[in-house]
Amino acid sequence: MKNDKKSIFGWCMYDWANSAYITTVGVALLPIYFAEGIVGKDGVPLFGATVSATALWGFMLGFAALLVFLFAPVLGAIADFSSAKKKFLLGFAYFGSLFATLLFLCKPGDVWLAVVLYICTQVCFIGGNVFYDAFLPHLASEDKLDSVSAKGFAFGYVGGSIQFGIALALVAMHETIGIDRVMAVRIGMAMTGIWWAGWTLFTVKHLKEIKTDQELPEKYRNQPKLSAYFSLGIKRTIATAKKVGNFKHLMLFLIAYMIYNDGIHTVTSMGTIYGKEELGLSDTHLMMTLLLIQVVALVGALIFGLLANRIGARRSVMFSLVLWSGVVTYGYFIQTATQFFILGMIVGFVLGGTQALSRSFYGAMIPENASAEFYGFYSVFSKFSAIWGPTTFGVIKQITGSARLAIISLMVFFIAGLILLAFVNEEKAKAEKLAFDLEDDN
């Protein structure tokens, strides 16, 4: 049943749970620890060249995104047909939390252990979010999509901020409690896995998935169920990909999203290591800026949710892309910790709104009976861009020795996305989804 408060609460709590990982590990502690302690200033040998920590970090992000790019739509199709979105969500959640906890094992110099564990955790984080996002059209009526999506992000920013604050305090007070700084960082990373697993129990209890009775087509019934579902998932993915191409405005949005999300993903995923290596900022300045981003992003998500109610999700996202262009321009010129702090405030404000409204705007344009499959495509476009942004950042840093040119080049992504988004007609996009009949392909 749509707009059910308990299900929406259970759904939002998953964002509370897994945001601790991406905030504390993905953005804060691990990038710094990876650059300083695990890899070090001398870099690591890779394919006959010496690769810096910044470049290797970009390659890791790109590879994890590539893995999700390959499997997300097929798993989404299987989940839609078998009413297994919640099972897939919880599976990725608990494997991801396990890998996050195991990051505790990464000591200085354990480069490849850190690489493997981080990629596995990142794949589970991204993969789980495919199915998490897919619940949105089932949880909220069309008039509440923007506000519910913003609420989910708001929960994530609060949960991520609290856990990050605990980890930050642990690192800052490591001498007082009798441990060295490296051990404090390792414990802080492991805590995110425990947090992720523990708070997901609210999702287990409260998030409901409506079961739909769909029998396997006759030609699949003689196969083992796992094989049949996989074969059917591939078939439905191919069929859906062909149909999606006929929906002009949905495709136009996805292309625009792929482009501007490339810029956003690169800013957020490379920001900490950029501040560390390019600007030479202290860990304290970096951590405080990241904590500020989480707090401001909470406010930004809620404000943009209200803005979308007045001017629509599309116009609100377009406004945010103008602000993002200003972010990267300012980022190119900054030199001091104070300027980085100001940059973080602006990033936090636009980040929550852009993410929340992009998700809800897409949700309003897709058929509910194939939401996981379509959010699999959403993830494909998202992660396809995520392959190239950090990878390009890493290549530019490796070649030029400076990341400033990579930062300013991101404006191209925001401007191109803004132009394409201006041509998306919301009403025509919603009308197109009514013509989508997935059952014809069974």
C-alpha positions in Angstrom: 0.0 0.0 0.0 1.4 3.4 -1.0 2.2 6.1 1.5 2.4 3.6 4.3 4.3 5.3 7.1 5.9 2.1 8.5 7.2 1.0 5.1 8.5 4.4 4.3 10.2 4.5 7.7 11.8 1.1 7.1 13.0 2.3 3.7 14.4 5.5 5.0 16.3 3.6 7.7 18.3 1.8 5.1 19.7 5.1 4.0 20.5 5.8 7.6 22.3 2.5 7.8 24.4 2.4 4.7 25.3 6.1 4.6 27.6 5.5 7.4 29.8 3.5 5.1 29.9 5.9 2.2 30.5 8.9 4.5 33.0 7.5 6.9 34.8 5.0 4.7 34.2 5.9 1.1 34.7 9.7 1.5 36.5 10.4 4.8 38.8 7.9 6.5 39.8 5.5 3.8 40.9 8.0 1.1 43.2 9.7 3.6 44.5 6.5 5.2 44.9 5.0 1.7 46.9 8.0 0.5 49.1 8.3 3.7 49.3 4.9 5.3 48.5 2.2 2.9 50.0 3.5 -0.4 52.2 6.4 0.8 53.8 9.2 -1.2 55.9 6.8 -3.4 52.9 5.2 -5.0 52.7 1.6 -6.1 53.9 -0.2 -9.2 51.1 -1.2 -11.6 51.6 -2.4 -15.2 55.1 -1.2 -15.4 54.4 2.3 -14.0 54.4 3.9 -10.6 50.8 4.9 -9.8 49.9 7.5 -7.1 47.3 6.9 -4.5 45.0 9.5 -6.1 45.2 7.7 -9.5 44.8 4.3 -8.0 41.8 5.5 -6.0 40.1 6.7 -9.2 40.8 3.4 -11.0 39.3 1.5 -8.0 36.1 3.5 -8.2 35.8 3.1 -11.9 36.3 -0.7 -11.7 33.6 -1.1 -9.0 31.2 0.9 -11.1 32.0 -1.3 -14.1 31.0 -4.4 -12.2 27.7 -3.0 -11.2 27.2 -1.7 -14.8 27.4 -5.3 -16.0 25.0 -7.1 -13.6 22.5 -4.5 -12.3 19.8 -4.6 -15.0 19.7 -8.4 -15.1 19.4 -8.7 -11.3 16.7 -6.0 -11.4 14.7 -7.9 -14.0 14.9 -11.1 -11.9 13.9 -9.2 -8.7 10.9 -7.7 -10.5 9.6 -11.0 -11.8 10.2 -13.0 -8.5 9.2 -10.2 -6.1 12.7 -10.4 -4.6 13.7 -6.7 -4.4 13.9 -6.9 -0.6 15.9 -10.1 -0.7 18.5 -8.7 -3.1 18.6 -5.5 -1.0 19.3 -7.3 2.2 21.8 -9.7 0.5 23.9 -6.8 -0.7 23.5 -5.0 2.6 24.9 -7.8 4.7 27.7 -8.8 2.4 28.6 -5.1 2.1 28.6 -4.7 5.9 30.8 -7.7 6.2 33.4 -6.4 3.8 33.3 -3.0 5.4 34.0 -4.6 8.8 36.9 -6.5 7.3 38.6 -3.3 6.3 39.9 -3.3 9.9 42.4 -5.9 8.7 44.1 -3.3 6.3 47.4 -2.3 7.9 49.9 0.2 6.4 51.4 -1.3 3.2 48.4 -3.7 2.6 47.6 -2.1 -0.7 46.0 -5.0 -2.5 44.0 -6.2 0.5 42.6 -2.7 0.8 41.9 -2.6 -3.0 40.0 -5.9 -3.0 38.0 -5.2 0.2 37.1 -1.7 -0.9 35.9 -2.8 -4.3 33.8 -5.6 -2.8 32.2 -3.2 -0.3 31.6 -0.6 -3.0 30.0 -3.1 -5.3 27.6 -4.2 -2.5 26.8 -0.6 -1.6 26.0 0.4 -5.2 24.2 -2.9 -5.9 22.0 -2.6 -2.8 21.0 0.9 -3.8 19.6 -0.3 -7.1 17.0 -2.3 -5.2 16.6 0.4 -2.5 15.8 2.9 -5.2 13.4 0.5 -6.9 11.1 0.5 -3.9 10.4 4.3 -4.3 7.6 4.1 -6.9 5.8 1.4 -4.8 6.1 3.4 -1.6 4.9 6.8 -2.6 2.1 8.2 -4.8 3.2 10.4 -7.6 2.5 13.6 -5.7 4.7 12.4 -2.8 7.7 11.0 -4.8 9.8 14.1 -4.4 9.2 14.5 -0.6 9.7 10.8 0.2 12.9 10.6 -1.9 14.2 13.7 -0.1 13.2 12.2 3.2 15.3 9.1 2.5 18.3 11.2 1.7 17.7 13.3 4.8 17.7 10.1 7.0 21.0 9.1 5.3 22.7 12.4 6.0 21.6 12.3 9.7 22.7 8.7 10.2 25.9 9.2 8.3 26.7 12.3 10.3 26.1 10.7 13.6 28.3 7.6 12.8 31.0 9.8 11.2 31.0 12.1 14.3 31.6 9.0 16.5 34.5 7.8 14.2 35.9 11.3 14.1 35.9 11.6 17.9 37.6 8.2 18.1 40.4 9.3 15.8 40.8 12.7 17.5 41.0 11.1 21.0 43.1 8.1 20.1 45.9 9.0 22.5 43.4 9.6 25.4 42.0 6.1 25.0 45.4 4.5 24.6 45.6 3.5 20.9 47.6 4.8 18.0 46.0 6.8 15.2 46.2 4.0 12.6 44.3 1.7 14.9 41.7 4.4 15.6 41.1 4.7 11.8 40.9 0.9 11.4 38.3 0.7 14.2 36.4 3.6 12.8 36.1 1.9 9.4 35.0 -1.4 11.0 32.4 0.4 13.0 30.6 1.4 9.7 30.1 -2.2 8.8 28.5 -2.9 12.2 26.4 0.2 12.0 25.3 -0.8 8.5 24.2 -4.3 9.5 22.6 -3.2 12.8 20.4 -0.4 11.5 19.3 -2.4 8.5 17.3 -4.5 10.9 14.7 -1.7 10.9 14.5 -2.3 7.1 14.1 -6.0 7.7 11.2 -5.4 10.1 9.3 -2.5 8.5 9.9 -2.4 4.8 7.1 -4.4 3.0 7.2 -5.8 -0.5 4.0 -6.6 -2.2 4.2 -10.1 -3.7 3.0 -10.5 -7.3 2.2 -14.0 -8.6 4.0 -14.5 -11.8 4.5 -17.9 -13.2 7.5 -18.7 -15.3 6.8 -18.9 -19.0 6.4 -22.5 -20.2 9.7 -22.7 -22.0 11.6 -22.0 -18.7 9.7 -24.4 -16.5 11.9 -27.4 -17.2 15.1 -25.6 -16.2 16.4 -25.3 -12.6 14.8 -22.2 -11.0 18.0 -20.3 -10.7 18.9 -20.9 -14.3 15.4 -20.1 -15.5 15.3 -16.8 -13.6 18.7 -15.8 -14.9 17.7 -16.6 -18.5 14.5 -14.7 -18.1 16.3 -11.8 -16.5 18.6 -11.5 -19.5 15.7 -11.7 -21.9 13.6 -9.1 -20.1 16.6 -6.8 -19.9 17.2 -7.0 -23.6 13.5 -6.5 -24.4 13.3 -3.6 -22.0 16.4 -2.0 -23.4 14.8 -2.1 -26.9 11.6 -0.5 -25.6 13.3 2.2 -23.6 15.0 3.4 -26.7 11.5 4.2 -28.1 10.7 6.6 -25.1 12.3 9.8 -26.1 12.0 11.8 -22.9 13.0 9.0 -20.6 16.1 8.3 -22.7 16.9 12.0 -22.9 16.7 12.3 -19.1 18.9 9.2 -18.6 21.5 10.7 -21.0 21.4 14.0 -19.2 21.6 12.3 -15.8 24.6 10.2 -17.0 26.5 13.3 -18.0 25.8 15.5 -15.0 26.1 12.7 -12.5 29.6 12.0 -13.8 30.6 15.4 -12.6 28.8 15.0 -9.2 30.3 11.6 -8.6 33.8 12.8 -9.4 33.5 15.8 -7.1 32.2 13.8 -4.1 34.4 10.7 -4.6 37.7 12.5 -5.2 37.2 15.6 -3.1 38.9 14.3 0.1 42.0 13.0 -1.7 42.1 16.2 -3.8 42.2 18.3 -0.6 44.8 16.0 0.9 47.3 15.7 -2.0 46.6 18.9 -4.1 45.9 21.4 -1.3 47.9 19.7 1.5 45.1 20.2 4.0 45.3 18.6 7.4 43.2 15.6 8.4 41.3 17.8 10.9 40.3 20.3 8.2 39.2 17.6 5.9 37.2 15.7 8.5 35.4 18.8 9.7 34.5 19.8 6.2 33.1 16.4 5.5 31.0 16.5 8.6 29.7 19.9 7.6 28.8 18.6 4.2 26.6 16.0 5.8 24.8 18.5 8.0 24.2 21.0 5.2 23.2 18.2 2.8 20.3 17.3 5.2 19.0 20.9 4.9 19.6 21.0 1.2 17.7 17.8 0.5 14.7 19.1 2.5 14.8 22.6 0.9 15.1 21.2 -2.6 12.1 18.9 -1.8 10.1 22.0 -1.0 11.4 23.8 -4.1 10.3 20.9 -6.3 6.8 21.1 -4.9 6.7 24.7 -6.2 8.5 24.7 -9.5 8.8 20.9 -10.3 11.7 18.4 -10.0 13.1 19.1 -13.4 13.5 22.8 -12.9 14.9 22.3 -9.4 17.6 19.9 -10.8 18.4 22.4 -13.5 18.9 25.1 -10.9 21.2 22.8 -8.9 23.4 22.2 -12.0 24.0 25.9 -12.3 25.2 25.8 -8.7 27.4 22.8 -9.4 29.1 24.7 -12.2 29.9 27.4 -9.7 31.3 24.7 -7.3 33.9 23.4 -9.7 34.9 26.8 -10.8 35.5 27.8 -7.2 37.2 24.5 -6.6 39.8 25.2 -9.3 40.9 28.4 -7.6 40.9 27.5 -3.9 44.1 27.5 -2.0 43.3 27.5 1.8 41.5 25.4 4.4 38.9 28.2 4.8 38.1 28.2 1.1 37.8 24.4 1.1 35.4 24.7 4.1 33.2 27.2 2.1 33.3 24.9 -0.9 32.1 22.0 1.3 29.1 24.1 2.5 28.0 24.7 -1.1 28.6 21.1 -2.1 26.5 19.9 0.8 23.6 22.2 -0.1 23.3 21.1 -3.7 24.3 17.5 -3.3 21.2 16.3 -1.3 18.8 18.1 -3.6 20.3 16.9 -6.9 20.4 13.3 -5.8 17.0 13.1 -4.2 15.1 14.9 -7.1 16.9 13.0 -9.8 15.8 9.8 -8.3 12.2 10.9 -7.8 11.9 12.5 -11.2 13.0 9.2 -12.8 10.6 7.3 -10.6 7.7 9.3 -11.9 8.5 8.3 -15.5 8.9 4.5 -15.1 6.3 1.6 -14.9 5.9 0.3 -11.4 5.8 -3.3 -12.3 9.3 -3.1 -13.6 10.8 -0.7 -11.1 13.8 -2.7 -10.1 14.6 -3.4 -13.8 14.3 0.2 -14.7 16.3 1.3 -11.7 18.9 -1.2 -12.9 19.1 0.9 -16.1 19.2 4.0 -13.9 22.2 2.5 -12.2 23.7 1.5 -15.5 23.6 5.1 -16.7 24.8 6.3 -13.3 27.6 3.8 -13.0 28.7 4.1 -16.7 29.4 7.7 -16.0 31.1 6.8 -12.7 33.5 4.6 -14.6 34.9 7.5 -16.6 34.8 10.4 -14.2 37.2 9.1 -11.5 39.2 7.2 -14.1 39.7 10.4 -16.1 40.6 12.3 -12.9 43.2 9.6 -12.2 44.7 9.7 -15.7 44.9 13.5 -15.7 46.5 13.5 -12.2 49.0 10.8 -13.3 50.0 12.7 -16.5 50.0 16.3 -15.3 50.8 15.8 -11.6 47.9 18.2 -10.8 44.2 17.7 -10.3 43.1 21.3 -10.9 42.5 20.8 -14.6 40.4 17.8 -13.9 38.3 19.8 -11.5 37.6 22.7 -13.9 36.8 20.3 -16.8 33.8 19.0 -14.9 31.9 22.1 -15.8 31.4 20.6 -19.2 29.4 17.8 -17.7 27.1 20.1 -15.7 26.4 22.5 -18.7 25.8 19.6 -21.1 23.4 17.9 -18.6 21.6 21.2 -18.0 21.0 21.7 -21.8 19.7 18.2 -22.3 17.5 18.4 -19.3 15.9 21.5 -20.7 14.4 19.4 -23.5 12.8 16.8 -21.3 9.0 17.1 -21.2 7.7 15.7 -18.0 4.1 15.2 -19.1 5.1 13.5 -22.3 7.5 11.3 -20.3 4.7 10.2 -17.9 2.4 9.5 -20.9 5.0 7.3 -22.5 5.2 5.1 -19.4 1.5 4.2 -19.7 2.2 2.6 -23.1 4.9 0.4 -21.6 3.6 -3.2 -21.3 6.3 -5.6 -20.1 4.0 -8.5 -20.1 4.1 -8.8 -23.9 7.6 -10.1 -23.6 7.0 -12.9 -21.2 
